[in-house]
Amino acid sequence: SVYQEISFGILNLGVPEEEARKEVEQVIETLEIEPFRHKPTHALSGGQKKQVSIADILVMHPEIIILDEPAAALDPKHTVLVNRIVDQMTENGITVIMSTHDVNYAMEWADEIVLLKDGKLLMQGTPSEVFSNKSALAATNLEQPACLQLFDSLCSKGILKMSLPVPKNLAQLENYIEQLSLPAYVSASPSFGEAKKAILVVSFGTSYHETREKTIDAIEHAIAEAFPDYQVYRAWTSKMIMKKLLKRDGIKINNVVEAMDQMAADGITDVIVQPTHVINGIENDLMIQDALSRRAHFQSIRFGTPLLTSTGDNEALVSIISSEFSDLKKDEALVLMGHGTTHYANSIYAAMDYTFKDMGHPNIFLGTVEAYPSMETLLKMVKEQNPKRVVLTPFMIVAGDHATNDMAGEDPDSWKCQFEKAGFPVDCVLKGLGEYPQIHQLFIRHIQEAIDG
């Protein structure tokens, strides 16, 4: 029977029978299997078999689950049901790896897309990055998702602006179209009570408590002091970090949509959304998209800009960093570690490296963990200068995992070890940009600019 099938795996793990029974009952209820729990598995429909197959695994509480075309050959009703079950998995902290040819579903659901051709990696990135690459799609006989095709068409005709976040589905695109006749980011709702203003501070997040207090908490506190007439709310964008905090420490951090809903419930009418992101990249695009999905609940939503948005921001940051390391000697090098991204905004890192040198700091270098300028590029440039000492410090708001491990760790691939292997004495300064009071002031300035319009 279905019940026996679901019980088989967990009992074979050695789970006591009474505990296993409770787990099986829970998963049967969650996956809506109750109506056919006593049926033999061979008598089930295709959709029901998919439900049971997923239940077989979920009852054992996996951290990762791999699904192969879970909605293939299902009718619309069971497709919706299976997709809802997959959403429940991710909400419960399970990492889901799925193979699918359904580009529309992948565009809406996935955080990361891996495009394969003949068993080899062709491209990897966010859904908007991968599905915007028409040549890669053509090579794999795939088409763009419908929402992206229509979005591109409307932008090419000047109906929508390319600066809008790429819609994940047709519903979001429809929302853009509905707002065409309205002032930017102002709700169509005619009735709001007394104005209540709030600032939503959006950060990537960190699982390091001490670092969070020195950076994200400090930024939020500075903003609250600078704008006493505004309530300050928090949202993070890293699903992985939020899940880790909830599981490890029982700490619940709202994502952007949850924070917007909370503000609406609290009667907030006017919102300033201020990211603590360094650049205007993928995280910022998704933040705007999520915030605007709740625009109907507010009188107005305005957005502050990321840390590095203007030439003035770049020059200010050069001054802040060079002042912090004013004791750096001419025969020493300061190497900054940025994150890096496949987003076009990654070009700011190379521009910042040039700005340091243009403003009189030829011995300050900026690279990234995941993009260009790479560690290989940095090492080549630093070798040309041949400094007596190299100082490493993060060019990130938080000195978290990348700074602790990728920069200052003892793994042979860490930046510290690679510079030491090249013959340079290395010192590491684990201080995130969010610890600098001058950085707080830059964010405050961006908020004021958003308020002033």
C-alpha positions, 0 to 999 in steps of 0.5 A, a space after each residue: 500500500 501507499 502507507 507501507 511504501 512511505 514507511 519503508 525508507 524511514 523504518 530502514 533508517 532505524 527510526 523507532 516504529 512509533 516515531 516513524 509512524 508520526 513522521 509518515 502521518 505528517 507527510 501524508 497530511 502535508 502532501 494530501 495523500 490521505 484519500 489514497 493512503 491504503 491503495 496499492 501503488 500500482 493502482 495510482 495515477 501518474 500524479 499520485 505516484 509523483 506525490 508518493 515518490 516525493 513523500 518517500 524521500 521527504 519523510 526521511 528529512 533530507 537536506 538535499 533532494 534531486 528531482 527529475 522532471 517532477 511535473 512531466 506528463 502530469 495534468 494541470 491539477 497535479 502539476 500545480 500540486 507538485 509545484 506547490 510541494 516543491 515550494 514547501 520543500 524550499 521553504 522548509 530549508 531543503 535544497 532542491 536540484 531539479 532537471 527540467 525543460 520547462 523554461 517558464 517554471 524555471 524562470 519563476 522558481 529557480 535561484 540558479 540555472 545550470 544549462 547543460 549540453 551533451 552532459 557538459 556545462 554550457 552556462 550557469 547563472 541566475 534565471 534572468 542571466 541564462 534565459 537572456 542569452 539567446 545563443 546559449 538557449 539556441 544551442 540547447 534547443 530551448 526558447 526564452 520564457 514567455 514573460 521574458 520574450 514579451 518583456 523584451 518586446 515591450 522594452 524594444 517598443 519603448 512601452 516598458 523601461 529596460 531598467 525595470 527588474 526582469 519579471 519572473 512570470 507573466 503576473 509580474 509583467 502584467 503588474 508592470 503594464 498595469 502601472 504604466 499610467 501611474 506615477 512611478 512606484 505610487 499606489 493606485 489605491 485612493 485611500 490611505 490614512 495618516 502618513 506613516 513613514 518607514 525605511 527598509 534596510 535590505 542587506 545580504 545577511 551574515 551568519 556571524 553574530 559579532 560581525 553582524 553587530 559591527 556592520 548591519 546592526 551598526 548601519 541600521 542604528 545610524 540610519 535610525 538616528 539620522 531619520 527619527 521620523 521613520 521606523 526602521 525595518 530589516 530584510 535580508 536577501 540571502 535565503 541560505 543565510 536566513 535558513 541557517 540562522 533559523 535552523 541553528 539559532 531560531 532567529 527569523 529574519 524577514 525577506 523583502 516581501 515579508 518585510 513589506 507585508 509586515 510594514 503594510 500590517 503595521 500601517 506604514 504608508 510610505 517606504 524608503 527601501 535602502 540596500 546595503 549592497 555594494 553594487 547595483 547587481 543581481 541582489 539589488 535587481 531582485 530586491 526592487 522586484 520583490 518590493 514592487 510586488 507589494 506596491 499596491 499596499 503603500 502610498 509610495 515606495 522609493 529606492 535608495 541606491 547601493 553603496 557605489 552608484 555615482 562617481 562621487 560614491 567611488 571617490 568617497 570610498 577611495 578616500 575612506 579606504 586610503 585614510 583607514 590605511 594611511 600608515 601603508 608604506 609605499 613599498 607595501 600593497 593593500 589588496 581589497 577582496 570584493 565579491 564579484 558577480 556575473 551581472 554587468 555591474 561587476 565592471 565597477 570593481 575594475 573601475 574602482 581599482 583604476 580610481 584608486 590609482 587615479 587618485 594617487 594610490 598605485 599600491 592599492 588593488 581591488 579584485 573579486 572572489 567570483 569574477 574580474 579582476 580575479 586573484 590571478 590578475 591581482 597576483 600578476 599586478 602585485 608581483 610587478 610592484 614587488 611590495 615588501 608586505 601585502 595587506 588583505 582586507 575585504 571590500 564587502 559590507 560584512 567580513 563574513 565567510 568569504 573574508 574569513 575563509 577565501 581571503 584569510 583562511 589556511 586553505 591553499 587556495 585562499 588569497 593569503 596562502 597564494 600571496 604567501 606562496 608567491 613570497 610575500 609576507 601577508 597581514 589580514 585585516 578582517 574589517 567589513 566596510 559596514 564597520 566604517 562610520 563614513 560608510 554609514 554616512 554614505 548610505 544615509 546620504 543615499 536615503 536623503 537623496 531618495 527622500 528628496 526625489 
